[in-house]
């Protein structure tokens, strides 16, 4: 990669990390908000569902905006919106204001994935390497963002912590302003390399650089998005059974959000009953903010990095949908083992970490399945619908988790998780039987 490409990779990797930093710091902050706003887990579950739902649903219109305005302006707007939303969180006097701030985060964060991935695919020649670094940035945000939040809460009030979390967005946005996207746009795409979008954007041109009159007229519509084109591509997807793939990604998204939203509280409650940790002096002003469950939560997210690697390796060796069948079955079993595992620290930590690995192993396998069961001409739209299912409909998992914990308890929650995973395994099985592979 040349200098311009490296700057773009650094910019997008940083922005990607921040998206997930904010996303997964929210469950850490829930442990404070329950007492701060004198509310219930069910009410906070609705608040989080609002933000996470907009994060997912906004991916589809976000992709349309990227085609209209370009990636860099959308990423900068995303960073500004996320930083501003956490400033608003820090000032929130009531639960409705907090809900509005989380909603702002969801809307602005939703445009990142279509914008960031589009920019990398069009401006970096070595896309695989670029996407690898981009994924590393996301994984670092997943693991280190919640850790930083938990550590800051030891020493500072949560309002100061959320205000401080806005600062990295300002830094990455300032760096992004200096990134010259045009300098990195690949001139080789006209030779047939790169994606279909890149070949079209190069225009079917003759040797003089003018439009070739004999070129296919479809190139003239490149970048134009209409309801009719979206409807036509959607019909192509549905004809191949993509609705079954969509059902699977929705179940995987529900499991993801239901499991992670209140996990810090659950881990803290269980560990607190098993062993008395004395890492912080009980008389210390930090004692009230120290919750060992937050750090086990970070560990669960950190081992997910190995899950991402494992999922990619599996996808290279077996049909990804077969891997998903086995993996969702494994997640169902692990959910049922969670409550019995609370009998000792060793078994509880082992099952928690195994859940973290398995949960994140799903992601590369799921993405490979979406690619395999969608035609290339509708690939972007297929991933748009995928994010709606995973992060949009999947956001209902926050409300589901909060409601089950309020009206029943952790045991019942993990039975629900086991059922969701079993339905996911059945959906993956249906994909192999009734959907049509396009790749």
C-alpha positions in Angstrom: 0.0 0.0 0.0 1.2 3.5 -0.7 1.0 6.4 1.7 -2.5 7.6 0.6 -3.9 4.1 1.0 -2.3 3.6 4.4 -3.9 6.8 5.6 -7.3 5.7 4.5 -6.8 2.3 6.2 -5.7 4.1 9.4 -8.7 6.5 9.2 -11.3 3.7 8.7 -9.8 1.3 11.2 -9.8 4.1 13.8 -13.5 5.0 13.0 -14.5 1.3 13.0 -12.9 0.8 16.4 -14.8 3.8 17.8 -18.1 2.5 16.5 -17.7 -0.6 18.5 -16.1 1.2 21.5 -19.4 3.2 21.9 -21.6 0.2 21.1 -20.1 -2.1 23.7 -19.4 0.5 26.4 -23.2 1.0 26.7 -23.7 -2.3 28.6 -20.9 -1.3 31.0 -22.7 2.0 31.7 -26.0 0.2 32.3 -24.6 -1.0 35.6 -24.5 2.7 36.7 -27.6 3.9 35.0 -29.9 1.5 36.8 -29.2 3.3 40.1 -28.6 6.8 38.7 -32.0 7.0 37.0 -33.9 4.8 39.6 -35.2 2.6 36.8 -35.5 -1.1 36.0 -33.6 -3.4 33.7 -36.7 -3.6 31.5 -36.9 0.2 31.0 -33.2 0.4 30.2 -33.6 -2.5 27.8 -36.1 -0.4 25.8 -33.7 2.6 25.8 -30.8 0.4 24.5 -33.1 -1.3 22.0 -33.9 2.2 20.5 -30.3 3.0 19.9 -29.2 -0.4 18.8 -32.3 -0.7 16.5 -31.5 2.5 14.8 -27.9 1.4 14.5 -29.0 -1.6 12.5 -32.0 -0.2 10.5 -30.1 2.8 9.4 -27.5 0.7 7.6 -29.7 0.4 4.5 -30.5 4.1 4.0 -26.9 4.7 5.1 -25.7 2.8 2.0 -27.9 4.9 -0.2 -26.5 8.1 1.3 -22.9 6.8 0.6 -23.8 6.3 -3.1 -25.1 9.9 -3.1 -22.6 11.9 -1.1 -19.5 9.7 -0.9 -17.9 7.8 1.9 -15.6 10.3 3.6 -18.3 12.9 4.4 -20.5 10.2 5.8 -17.7 8.8 8.0 -16.9 12.3 9.3 -20.6 12.9 10.0 -20.7 9.6 11.8 -17.8 10.5 14.1 -19.2 13.9 14.8 -22.6 12.4 15.7 -21.2 9.7 17.9 -19.0 12.1 19.8 -21.9 14.6 20.2 -24.3 11.9 21.3 -21.9 10.8 24.2 -21.6 14.5 25.2 -25.4 14.6 25.4 -25.3 11.3 27.4 -23.0 13.0 29.9 -25.5 15.8 30.4 -28.7 13.7 30.4 -30.8 14.7 33.5 -33.6 12.2 32.9 -34.2 8.8 31.3 -36.0 10.3 28.2 -33.0 12.6 27.5 -30.7 9.6 27.9 -32.9 7.6 25.4 -32.7 10.5 22.9 -28.9 10.6 23.2 -28.6 6.9 22.6 -30.9 7.2 19.7 -28.6 9.9 18.2 -25.7 7.5 18.6 -27.6 4.8 16.8 -28.6 7.0 13.8 -25.1 8.4 13.3 -23.3 5.1 13.9 -25.5 3.3 11.4 -23.9 4.8 8.3 -20.3 3.7 9.2 -20.2 0.1 7.9 -21.5 0.9 4.4 -19.4 4.0 4.2 -16.2 2.5 5.6 -16.3 -0.7 3.6 -17.3 1.1 0.4 -14.3 3.5 0.8 -11.8 0.6 1.3 -13.1 -1.4 -1.6 -12.8 1.6 -4.0 -9.5 3.2 -2.9 -7.2 0.4 -1.8 -5.7 -2.0 -4.3 -4.8 -4.7 -1.7 -8.3 -5.0 -0.4 -7.8 -8.2 1.6 -5.0 -6.6 3.6 -6.9 -3.4 4.1 -10.0 -5.2 5.3 -7.9 -7.2 7.7 -6.5 -4.1 9.3 -10.0 -2.7 9.3 -11.2 -5.7 11.2 -8.4 -5.4 13.7 -9.5 -1.9 14.4 -13.0 -3.1 15.1 -11.8 -5.9 17.4 -9.7 -3.5 19.4 -12.7 -1.3 19.9 -14.8 -4.3 20.9 -12.3 -5.3 23.6 -10.5 -2.2 24.7 -13.4 0.3 24.6 -15.4 -1.5 27.4 -12.1 -2.0 29.3 -11.3 1.7 29.1 -14.8 2.6 30.2 -14.6 0.2 33.2 -11.2 1.5 34.3 -12.3 5.1 34.0 -15.4 4.4 36.1 -13.1 3.3 38.9 -11.8 6.9 39.3 -14.3 9.2 37.8 -18.0 9.9 37.8 -19.9 8.3 34.9 -20.8 11.7 33.4 -17.2 12.7 33.2 -16.4 9.3 31.7 -19.0 9.6 28.9 -17.8 13.1 28.1 -14.2 11.8 27.9 -15.3 9.1 25.5 -16.3 11.8 23.0 -12.7 13.0 22.6 -11.4 10.1 20.5 -14.0 10.8 17.9 -12.8 14.4 17.6 -9.2 13.1 17.2 -10.1 10.6 14.5 -12.3 13.0 12.7 -9.5 15.6 12.7 -7.2 13.1 11.2 -9.8 12.1 8.6 -10.1 15.7 7.4 -6.5 15.5 6.3 -6.9 12.2 4.4 -6.9 12.7 0.6 -9.4 10.1 -0.7 -9.0 11.1 -4.3 -5.3 10.5 -4.3 -5.8 6.8 -3.5 -8.6 6.0 -6.0 -7.3 3.1 -8.1 -6.7 3.9 -11.8 -6.4 0.2 -12.5 -10.1 -0.5 -12.3 -10.6 0.5 -15.9 -8.5 -2.6 -16.9 -11.1 -4.9 -15.4 -9.8 -5.2 -11.9 -11.7 -4.3 -8.8 -15.3 -4.4 -8.0 -18.2 -3.9 -10.4 -18.8 -0.5 -8.9 -15.2 0.5 -9.6 -15.3 -0.8 -13.1 -18.5 1.2 -13.8 -17.2 4.3 -12.1 -14.1 4.2 -14.3 -16.7 4.2 -17.1 -16.5 2.0 -20.1 -13.9 4.3 -21.8 -11.9 4.2 -24.9 -8.1 4.7 -25.1 -8.6 8.5 -25.3 -10.4 8.5 -21.9 -13.8 9.4 -23.5 -16.9 7.3 -22.9 -17.1 4.4 -25.2 -20.3 4.7 -27.3 -20.4 0.9 -27.7 -20.3 0.3 -23.9 -23.2 -1.2 -22.2 -25.8 1.4 -21.2 -26.0 0.1 -17.7 -22.9 2.0 -16.9 -24.8 5.2 -17.4 -26.9 4.5 -14.3 -23.9 3.7 -12.0 -24.4 5.5 -8.7 -28.0 6.2 -9.3 -30.4 4.6 -6.7 -34.1 4.4 -7.2 -36.9 2.5 -5.6 -37.3 0.5 -8.8 -33.6 -0.6 -8.8 -33.8 -1.6 -5.1 -37.0 -3.5 -5.7 -35.6 -5.3 -8.7 -32.4 -6.4 -6.8 -34.6 -7.4 -3.8 -36.6 -9.7 -6.1 -33.4 -11.2 -7.4 -32.3 -12.0 -3.8 -35.7 -13.4 -2.8 -35.8 -15.7 -5.9 -32.7 -17.5 -4.6 -34.1 -18.0 -1.1 -32.2 -15.2 0.6 -35.2 -14.8 3.0 -34.0 -17.9 4.7 -30.5 -16.5 5.0 -32.0 -13.3 6.4 -33.9 -15.4 9.0 -30.6 -16.9 10.2 -28.8 -13.6 10.5 -31.8 -12.2 12.5 -31.6 -15.1 15.0 -27.8 -14.6 15.3 -28.3 -10.9 15.9 -31.0 -11.6 18.6 -28.6 -13.9 20.4 -25.7 -11.4 20.2 -27.7 -8.5 21.6 -29.7 -10.6 24.2 -26.5 -12.1 25.5 -24.3 -9.0 25.7 -26.6 -6.3 26.8 -26.9 -7.2 30.5 -23.9 -9.5 30.7 -21.8 -7.2 32.9 -24.5 -7.2 35.5 -25.0 -10.9 35.3 -21.3 -11.7 35.5 -20.8 -9.3 38.5 -23.8 -10.8 40.4 -22.5 -14.4 39.9 -18.9 -13.7 40.7 -19.9 -11.6 43.8 -21.7 -14.6 45.1 -18.9 -17.0 44.5 -15.9 -15.2 45.9 -15.1 -12.0 47.7 -12.6 -10.0 45.7 -10.5 -7.6 47.6 -8.6 -5.9 44.7 -9.8 -2.5 46.0 -9.8 -1.4 49.6 -13.4 -1.3 50.9 -12.7 2.2 52.3 -11.4 3.5 49.0 -13.5 6.0 47.2 -13.2 3.7 44.2 -14.8 0.7 46.0 -18.3 1.5 44.9 -17.3 1.6 41.3 -15.2 -1.6 41.2 -17.2 -4.4 39.7 -15.2 -7.5 38.7 -18.0 -8.5 36.3 -17.0 -5.6 34.0 -13.6 -7.1 33.6 -14.8 -10.6 32.9 -17.1 -9.0 30.3 -14.1 -7.4 28.7 -12.3 -10.8 28.7 -15.4 -12.4 27.0 -15.1 -9.7 24.3 -11.3 -10.1 24.0 -11.4 -13.8 23.4 -13.9 -13.0 20.6 -10.8 -12.0 18.6 -9.8 -15.6 18.5 -13.4 -16.5 17.5 -13.1 -14.2 14.5 -9.9 -15.9 13.4 -11.4 -19.4 13.9 -14.5 -18.5 12.0 -12.5 -17.4 9.0 -10.4 -20.5 9.0 -13.6 -22.7 9.2 -15.2 -20.8 6.3 -12.1 -21.5 4.1 -12.4 -25.3 4.8 -16.1 -26.2 4.8 -19.3 -24.6 3.4 -20.0 -21.8 5.9 -23.6 -22.7 6.3 -22.6 -26.1 7.6 -20.3 -24.5 10.1 -23.1 -22.3 11.3 -25.4 -25.3 11.9 -22.8 -26.8 14.3 -21.9 -23.4 15.9 -25.5 -22.4 16.7 -26.0 -25.8 18.2 -22.9 -25.2 20.3 -24.2 -21.8 21.4 -27.5 -23.4 22.5 -25.7 -26.0 24.6 -23.4 -23.4 26.2 -26.4 -21.2 27.1 -28.0 -24.2 28.9 -24.7 -24.8 30.7 -24.3 -21.2 31.9 -26.5 -21.5 35.0 -25.1 -24.9 36.2 -21.6 -23.6 35.6 -22.2 -20.9 38.3 -21.4 -23.5 41.0 -17.7 -22.7 40.9 -15.5 -19.9 39.7 -13.5 -22.1 37.3 -16.5 -23.6 35.5 -18.3 -20.2 35.3 -15.3 -18.4 33.8 -14.7 -21.3 31.4 -18.2 -21.3 30.1 -18.3 -17.5 29.8 -15.1 -17.4 27.8 -16.3 -20.3 25.6 -19.5 -18.3 24.9 -17.4 -15.3 23.9 -15.3 -17.4 21.4 -18.3 -19.1 19.9 -20.4 -15.9 19.6 -17.8 -14.1 17.6 -16.9 -17.2 15.5 -20.4 -16.8 14.0 -19.6 -13.4 12.3 -17.2 -14.4 9.5 -19.2 -17.6 8.8 -22.4 -15.5 8.6 -20.8 -13.0 6.2 -19.4 -15.8 4.0 -22.9 -17.4 3.9 -24.5 -14.1 2.8 -21.9 -13.7 0.1 -22.4 -17.3 -1.1 -26.2 -17.0 -1.3 -26.4 -13.6 -3.0 -25.6 -12.6 -6.6 -22.7 -10.2 -7.2 -25.0 -7.6 -8.7 -27.0 -7.5 -5.5 -24.2 -8.1 -3.0 -24.2 -4.6 -1.5 -28.0 -4.7 -1.0 -27.7 -8.2 0.6 -25.3 -6.9 3.2 -27.6 -3.9 3.8 -30.4 -6.2 4.6 -28.1 -8.3 6.7 -27.2 -5.4 9.0 -30.9 -4.6 9.3 -31.5 -8.1 10.5 -28.4 -8.4 12.8 -28.4 -5.0 14.4 -31.9 -3.7 13.6 -34.3 -6.5 14.4 -31.6 -8.1 16.6 -31.7 -5.0 18.8 -35.0 -6.3 20.2 -32.8 -8.6 22.2 -32.1 -5.8 24.6 -35.8 -5.4 25.4 -36.1 -9.2 25.5 -33.2 -9.5 28.0 -34.4 -6.7 30.2 -38.0 -8.0 30.3 -37.0 -11.6 31.1 -34.6 -10.5 33.9 -37.2 -8.2 35.4 -40.1 -10.7 35.3 -38.1 -13.9 35.8 -34.4 -14.2 36.2 -31.0 -15.3 34.7 -32.0 -18.9 34.5 -34.9 -18.2 32.3 -32.9 -15.7 30.2 -30.4 -18.4 29.2 -33.2 -20.9 28.4 -34.5 -18.2 26.0 -30.9 -17.8 24.5 -30.7 -21.6 24.0 -34.0 -21.5 22.1 -32.9 -18.6 19.9 -29.7 -20.4 19.0 -31.6 -23.6 18.3 -33.9 -21.6 15.9 -30.7 -20.2 14.3 -29.4 -23.8 13.8 -32.6 -24.8 12.1 -32.4 -21.7 9.9 -28.9 -22.6 8.8 -30.1 -26.1 8.0 -33.0 -24.7 5.9 -30.4 -22.6 4.0 -28.6 -25.7 2.9 -31.8 -27.4 1.8 -33.9 -24.6 0.3 -31.7 -21.7 -0.7 -29.7 -21.5 -3.9 -26.0 -20.9 -3.8 -24.9 -18.1 -6.1 -21.2 -18.2 -5.5 
